[in-house]
Amino acid sequence: MKGKSSNMVSKLQLFTLLNMSEQAVRECLSGIVREAAQQAVVPSFKHLNGDIDVSFKSNNDIVTEADVDMQQRINDALNEIWPDIPVLGEEQAAAVQQAILQTGSGAFWVLDPIDGTSNFAFGIPYFCTSLSLVYEHQVQLGLVYDPIRDECFFATRQGGASLNGEILDSTALNVPAKLENVMALVDFKRLSPVLATALASTPPYRSQRSFGASALDWCWIAANRCQLYLHGGQKLWDYSAGWLILKEAGGESSSFDGTPVFKPALASRNVLAASHPVLFKQWQQWLSPFVTSKTGQNSGVRIFDPG
């Protein structure tokens, strides 16, 4: 009873902070993100057909004018409604991001204006916008919007997850909960050669895909389009919204060392996840020889990665 009571208080505090009901917040945020994406992202993608001007960050990641435009549009809209809640965006300088993280238990938004920028720039229709709210050191709500399919994934902490208003239940499998029956999303780029080789030569799952937009990957697991997930390194803006959506849909996740994925920090986090708790335990067990060494050091991740 105590746990339920404290959860209710926390949720009440959240929507008191936002000065809106949960439904109003969902409609407001989805409206902001959808409008920005349909104005700044979709026209460029459809009209330029993969011929989009790009520039490169210091870590060699791609950035486009649409990334910057989206971040500004959403930042302005959020600031107009909630001027006291800062926005931590991917396209900000690291010093600005770190300053926002140091707000203590205060609230802040986490925004990735276009997750999957390389897909967007090269004409591949798999990218999204990711937005979450962190408050009292917890991800309190998450929204991921896919503008190509007009799919809006949304979740609130201990409030469930939905896709375009329909409840998501990631545990509703249409096959027996065994690794050999299911589909996996695996990003090989940041995995160690030993783990990548093992997955390629003796895969424990039915088949594997890699689509290139982390936030949307989490949501596709939550929607049971794939059931297993593995990624060697994601930033806070890559995973925070999707992580909550999968959790609220009934899935489970952890970092390679078994600790919770969410951490309010700029350092990358590695990820293993599954749509069903039974699958998660099997996935953890299969991966355990590769992701944790005898000294406790992660051995499943490439330490040096070009981005």
Number of C-alpha atoms within 10 A of each C-alpha: 6 7 8 10 10 11 14 13 11 16 18 14 13 23 15 11 13 16 13 13 13 17 9 13 15 20 12 15 18 20 12 17 27 21 16 22 26 14 15 19 24 16 12 19 20 13 10 14 14 17 13 16 13 15 10 10 10 7 9 10 13 17 18 17 15 24 21 17 17 23 26 16 18 23 20 15 16 20 13 10 12 13 12 12 18 19 25 27 23 21 17 13 10 13 9 12 19 15 10 19 21 11 12 10 12 15 24 21 21 27 28 26 30 29 26 23 23 20 17 27 23 16 17 16 18 20 27 28 30 27 29 29 22 21 21 13 15 16 24 23 27 27 29 29 27 22 21 16 10 13 15 21 29 32 29 24 19 16 13 18 30 22 19 14 14 10 15 24 20 28 21 14 14 9 8 10 19 15 21 12 14 22 20 23 26 22 20 19 17 22 24 18 15 13 18 19 13 13 16 11 9 8 15 21 17 12 14 18 12 16 16 19 21 26 30 26 27 31 31 20 27 33 25 25 17 22 28 27 25 24 23 24 23 19 19 23 24 28 29 30 34 30 29 31 33 32 23 23 29 20 28 24 26 19 20 27 19 14 11 13 22 21 16 16 13 14 10 15 21 22 23 23 30 32 32 25 17 15 22 24 15 16 21 19 10 13 19 15 13 18 24 17 13 8 7 9 12 18 21 24 25 15 13 7 12 9 12
